[in-house]
Amino acid sequence: QVQLVESGGGLVQPGGSLRLSCAASGFAFSIYVLMWYRQAPGQERELVASIGTTSGHTNYADSVKDRFFISRDNAENTVYLQMNNLKPEDTAMYYCKAIRDVEYWGRGTLVTVSE
């Protein structure tokens, strides 16, 4: 059974940091491109970051560049999103996605950035 389970969300003050994790099972994790998306209330889901199968190729949305960092551990079947200098506009539900010929989604973890 394919599963992607996000964790690590929570409430953080502006300027703080969080590290999201997405643990995968049930498919060949290492050959899938991995992505983090987010969706704020009333907004469309947007791509935040992606990482290729060899970890060397990453891409980021302009809004998170130099603050967020995506990484993967193929031995642990886990993808991470390190989020630094968080801003209130980063408040959203964060989802991970694995894609190759098919795509799999997790159910999300909520990040709230507020005083």
N, C-alpha and C positions, 0 to 999 in steps of 0.2 A: 504494500500500500504506500503510495507516494504521500509524503508529508513534508511541509515546510513550516517550521514553527519559529516565529519571531519572539524575542524577549529583549529586555533591557530598557524599555520605555519608562516614562515616569514624569514627575514634575521637577523642573529645574529652573533656577533663576537665570535671567539674561546674563550672558557671559560665561555660563557654566558649560559643562561637557557631559555627554552621555556616550556609551558604547552599546550599539544595538548588535544583537546576534541573530542569526537565522540558521537553525539546525535542520539539515535535510536528511531524508531517508527514502528508500524505495526506488531510487533511480541512480544512474551512473553520474554522480555529481560532478566529477572532475572534467567531463567533456561538455558541460553546459556553461554557457555564458550566464552570469549572475547579475542581477540588477536590484537596486532599491528604488522604490517609488514612494511618493507621499500624496496624501489627499487631505486638504484642509476643509473644514465645514463650508459647504456651498461652492467649493472649487472643484475643478477637474483634477483627476489623478495626474501627477507629473513625474517624469523620470528624474531622479536625483543623481544617481551614480551607476556605473556599470563596470564590470571587470571581466576580461577575457579568460579563457581557459588556462593560460599560462601565467596569469597574475601580472604580466608585464604591461598589459594594455588596459588603462583605465580612462574613463570619461566622467565628467561632472557637469551638472547644470551650472550656469554662470552664477546663480544665486548662492551656491554653496562652495564654489571653488576656493581652495586654500583654507577652508574651514572644516570640510568633511573629507574623510578618507575611507575608501572601500578597500577591503582585503579579503582573502579567502584562505582557508586551510583545507586542502583537499584530503588530507589524512583524517581530519575530524568532520568532514562533510559540513563545514560551517562557513558562512560568509558574514563579515562584520561591517559595520558602519561606525567609524569613530567620528563623533560630532563635537566640534569645539566652538567656542565663542558663540553659543546659541543665542538666537534672537527670537523675540515674540512671533515673528512671521514664520519661524520654523515649526510652530505648533501645527501638528497634523497627525494623522494615522500613517504609520510607516509600514510598507509592505515589501517583502522580498519576492523576487521572481527568478525562476530558472528557465532558460529557453535554449532550445536547439531545434529539433523538428517539431516538437510540441512545447508547450509552456505550462509551468506549474506556479501557483501563487500560494503564499501564506495568507493567514487571516489578519495579520497586522498587529502592531504594538503602538500604543498611543504615547506621543511625546507632547508635553505641554510646557511651554516656556513662559513663565510669568513670575512677577514679584509676589 
